[in-house]
């Protein structure tokens, strides 16, 4: 079975590198380096929030590739959901998904529906957006809901004094993956550094 060819779009080069690293570990997915429409099956677009600049970038890749898009973001601003539908977005995931299998799973689902997109797309994306709000933005939700199991594992080892190399060895990850996990946590939760991330996790009872 041919691997699914994925093009990655992100305004932040670190986010893009993290996605490329994540998808590169999946045997069923290959990340295409070029910008060739014929060599891409699915586009993965990641933004901190679906702002005006992000929508502009999303429209550009939609026009360039004309392929299903998996959107990774933590916030959808007014009008963003409509823009996502028009850009052929077929799934919306929180940025915490960059540390687990959900992005790859959504890529496979998007590829399987590439020829005949579901008619209830707007309803499905609205459900995705509502879930995103509950998981990531609801002011009274549990703080731990914003952290994936992989992020919690990394934070726990950081709290135990492990450095990046030791964490990678303990969890059987690459050092780059560990760095991407730490960046994802500190960026998404607006934490200053690693120590602040550990303090946050301890204070909220996550570790």
C-alpha positions as CSV (number, residue, x, y, z in Angstrom):
1,X,0.0,0.0,0.0
2,X,1.4,3.4,-1.0
3,X,2.3,5.8,1.8
4,X,0.2,8.9,2.2
5,X,2.0,11.9,0.9
6,X,1.7,14.9,3.3
7,X,2.7,18.6,2.9
8,X,3.1,20.6,6.1
9,X,2.2,24.2,6.6
10,X,3.0,26.4,9.6
11,X,3.8,30.0,10.2
12,X,6.3,29.0,13.0
13,X,9.3,27.0,11.7
14,X,9.6,25.2,15.1
15,X,6.0,24.0,14.8
16,X,6.6,22.9,11.3
17,X,9.8,21.0,12.3
18,X,7.8,19.3,15.1
19,X,5.1,18.1,12.7
20,X,7.6,16.9,10.1
21,X,9.4,15.0,12.9
22,X,6.1,13.5,14.2
23,X,4.8,12.4,10.8
24,X,8.2,11.1,9.8
25,X,8.0,8.4,12.4
26,X,4.8,6.9,10.8
27,X,5.4,4.2,8.3
28,X,2.1,4.9,6.4
29,X,3.0,8.6,5.9
30,X,5.8,10.4,4.0
31,X,6.3,14.1,4.2
32,X,6.9,15.8,0.9
33,X,9.5,18.5,0.9
34,X,8.5,20.2,-2.4
35,X,5.3,22.1,-3.2
36,X,4.1,19.8,-5.9
37,X,0.3,19.4,-6.1
38,X,0.5,16.1,-7.8
39,X,2.8,14.7,-5.1
40,X,0.6,15.6,-2.1
41,X,-2.4,13.7,-0.8
42,X,-3.2,15.7,2.4
43,X,-2.0,19.0,3.9
44,X,-1.4,19.4,7.6
45,X,-1.6,23.1,8.7
46,X,-0.7,24.1,12.2
47,X,-1.2,27.5,13.9
48,X,-1.3,28.7,17.5
49,X,-4.6,30.3,16.6
50,X,-6.6,30.6,13.4
51,X,-6.0,34.4,13.1
52,X,-6.2,36.5,10.0
53,X,-2.6,35.7,9.0
54,X,-3.3,32.0,9.6
55,X,-6.4,32.1,7.4
56,X,-4.4,33.8,4.7
57,X,-1.8,31.0,4.8
58,X,-4.6,28.4,4.9
59,X,-6.2,29.8,1.8
60,X,-2.9,29.9,0.0
61,X,-2.2,26.2,0.6
62,X,-5.8,25.3,-0.2
63,X,-5.5,27.1,-3.6
64,X,-2.0,25.7,-4.2
65,X,-2.8,22.0,-3.4
66,X,-6.5,21.6,-3.6
67,X,-6.2,18.7,-1.2
68,X,-7.9,17.9,2.1
69,X,-6.4,19.8,5.1
70,X,-6.0,18.6,8.7
71,X,-5.9,21.8,10.9
72,X,-4.0,21.9,14.2
73,X,-4.8,24.9,16.3
74,X,-5.7,25.9,19.9
75,X,-8.0,28.8,19.0
76,X,-10.4,29.6,16.2
77,X,-11.3,33.3,15.9
78,X,-14.5,34.7,14.5
79,X,-15.1,33.6,10.9
80,X,-12.4,31.0,11.2
81,X,-14.6,28.0,11.0
82,X,-16.3,29.2,7.8
83,X,-12.9,29.8,6.3
84,X,-11.8,26.3,7.3
85,X,-14.7,24.8,5.5
86,X,-14.0,26.8,2.4
87,X,-10.4,25.7,2.5
88,X,-11.3,22.0,2.5
89,X,-10.4,21.4,6.2
90,X,-11.7,18.0,7.1
91,X,-10.5,17.8,10.8
92,X,-9.5,20.1,13.6
93,X,-7.1,19.0,16.3
94,X,-5.6,20.8,19.4
95,X,-1.8,21.4,19.3
96,X,-1.4,18.8,22.0
97,X,-2.1,16.3,19.2
98,X,1.4,17.0,17.9
99,X,2.7,14.7,20.6
100,X,0.6,11.6,19.9
101,X,-1.0,9.6,17.1
102,X,-4.1,11.8,16.4
103,X,-2.5,13.8,13.6
104,X,-1.5,10.7,11.7
105,X,-4.9,9.1,12.3
106,X,-6.6,12.2,10.9
107,X,-4.2,12.2,7.9
108,X,-5.2,8.7,7.1
109,X,-8.9,9.5,7.4
110,X,-8.5,12.6,5.2
111,X,-6.8,10.6,2.5
112,X,-9.5,8.0,2.5
113,X,-12.2,10.7,1.9
114,X,-10.0,12.8,-0.6
115,X,-12.3,12.1,-3.6
116,X,-15.7,12.4,-1.9
117,X,-15.7,14.7,1.1
118,X,-18.5,14.1,3.6
119,X,-21.7,16.2,3.1
120,X,-21.9,16.9,6.8
121,X,-18.4,18.5,6.8
122,X,-19.6,21.8,8.4
123,X,-21.4,19.9,11.2
124,X,-18.3,17.7,11.9
125,X,-16.0,20.7,12.0
126,X,-18.4,22.5,14.3
127,X,-18.2,19.5,16.6
128,X,-14.4,19.6,16.4
129,X,-14.3,23.3,17.3
130,X,-16.7,22.7,20.2
131,X,-14.5,19.9,21.5
132,X,-11.4,22.1,21.1
133,X,-13.1,24.8,23.2
134,X,-14.0,22.3,25.9
135,X,-10.5,20.7,26.0
136,X,-8.3,23.7,25.7
137,X,-10.1,26.9,26.4
138,X,-12.9,26.2,28.8
139,X,-12.0,28.4,31.9
140,X,-13.4,26.0,34.4
141,X,-12.0,22.8,32.9
142,X,-9.3,20.8,34.6
143,X,-5.8,22.0,33.9
144,X,-4.6,18.5,33.2
145,X,-6.9,18.2,30.2
146,X,-4.5,20.6,28.3
147,X,-1.7,18.0,28.6
148,X,-1.3,14.8,26.7
149,X,0.0,11.6,28.3
150,X,3.3,12.0,26.5
151,X,3.7,15.6,27.8
152,X,3.0,14.5,31.3
153,X,5.6,11.7,31.0
154,X,8.2,14.3,29.9
155,X,7.3,16.8,32.6
156,X,7.5,14.1,35.3
157,X,11.0,13.1,34.2
158,X,12.0,16.8,34.1
159,X,10.7,17.1,37.6
160,X,12.9,14.2,38.6
161,X,16.0,16.1,37.2
162,X,16.4,14.2,33.9
163,X,18.0,16.2,31.1
164,X,16.8,16.0,27.4
165,X,19.1,13.2,26.5
166,X,18.1,11.1,29.6
167,X,14.4,11.7,28.9
168,X,14.8,10.6,25.3
169,X,16.5,7.4,26.4
170,X,14.0,6.7,29.2
171,X,11.0,7.1,26.9
172,X,12.6,5.8,23.7
173,X,12.1,9.1,21.8
174,X,14.6,11.1,19.8
175,X,16.0,14.2,21.6
176,X,14.3,16.3,18.9
177,X,11.0,14.8,19.8
178,X,11.5,15.6,23.5
179,X,12.5,19.2,22.7
180,X,9.3,19.5,20.5
181,X,7.1,18.2,23.4
182,X,8.6,20.7,25.8
183,X,8.2,23.5,23.3
184,X,4.6,22.6,22.6
185,X,3.8,22.7,26.4
186,X,5.5,26.0,27.1
187,X,4.2,27.7,24.0
188,X,0.6,26.5,24.4
189,X,0.3,27.2,28.1
190,X,2.3,30.5,27.9
191,X,5.0,29.2,30.3
192,X,8.4,30.9,30.4
193,X,10.7,28.0,30.5
194,X,11.2,24.3,31.6
195,X,11.2,25.1,35.3
196,X,8.0,27.1,34.9
197,X,6.4,24.1,33.1
198,X,7.4,21.7,35.9
199,X,6.1,24.1,38.5
200,X,2.8,24.4,36.6
201,X,2.3,20.7,36.4
202,X,3.1,20.2,40.1
203,X,0.8,23.1,41.1
204,X,-2.1,21.7,39.1
205,X,-1.6,18.2,40.4
206,X,-0.7,16.7,37.0
207,X,2.5,15.1,38.2
